[in-house]
Amino acid sequence: RLAEAFDRIDCDDSGYITMNNLATILGDDVPKEYLASIIEEADIKKDKRISYEEFQALWDEGEDVKRQQTLDEVKRRRLLHTNAIMSDVGSVASFLTDRDEVMSDISATSDEAISGGFLFRQEKAKSIRMFADI
């Protein structure tokens, strides 16, 4: 019976159910996006058509378990990838904060060096140490 159903939908006898087959059976008023979603749901091989084996898998509960396991694995990998990206973003943010602090210190030192204040304080500290040793 399943083979008969497949043969009826595969109205061009190509051995596959395509969007054109679905449009012929369901009518031209059905949106192409909806037809594409039907194909995508059953299309295990991702060739934009449904083979008889893929059609059978729609009715096999074991395939539902495999499909759910595959979806769960994809979700797990995406979560790991997202976490890795967020970790990298945190590291970059920390680096940028540290870099900004160092640049601020360098800028302040450069401003003092230009004005002579930095050199004056260094010379003053040397003088104080020199007189402290006497």
Secondary structure, DSSP 8 states (H G I E B T S, - for coil): -HHHHHHHH-TT-SSEE-HHHHHHHH-TTS-HHHHHHHHHHH-SS-SSSEEHHHHHHHH-HHHHHHHHHHHHHHHHHHHHHHHHHHHHHHHHHHHHHHHHHHHHHHHHHHHHHHHTHHHHHHHHHHHHHHHHH-
